[in-house]
Amino acid sequence: MGEYLKRAKAGEHQAVMMGWTGDNGDPDNFFATLFSCAAAKDGSNYSRWCYKPFEDLIQPARATDNHEKRVELYKQAQVVMHDQAPALIVAHSTVYEPVRKEVKGYVVDPLGKHHFENVSIE
């Protein structure tokens, strides 16, 4: 780990610029990974924001298998996050999967992995 990340993880900053590209599209992959209280202690929550009203929404949302309830809890969490502004989102990444017509058998993986077992070039 480089010096910048070491200091960011240690909280030695007033502001820090970080990047993130989610790998599965689930709200939990963003909210819990980047903004939960647990991630503030030893994860990727470099803002060190730990806010109980937000936590009280994302924890039951990540635990339930009721889709409608989950959607509602994450919508409420978005409102809390917007109002509290623990981070300023300035850009969104675009993930590219370049392929050529000569490449056969390559399947784009939704989690960003590359599997070449069945790939051939014709």
PyMOL commands that set and color helices and strands:
alter all, ss='L'
color gray80, all
select helices_A, chain A and resi 3-9+27-35+37-42+52-63+67-84
alter helices_A, ss='H'
color red, helices_A
select strands_A, chain A and resi 103-104+120-121
alter strands_A, ss='S'
color yellow, strands_A
deselect
rebuild
show_as cartoon
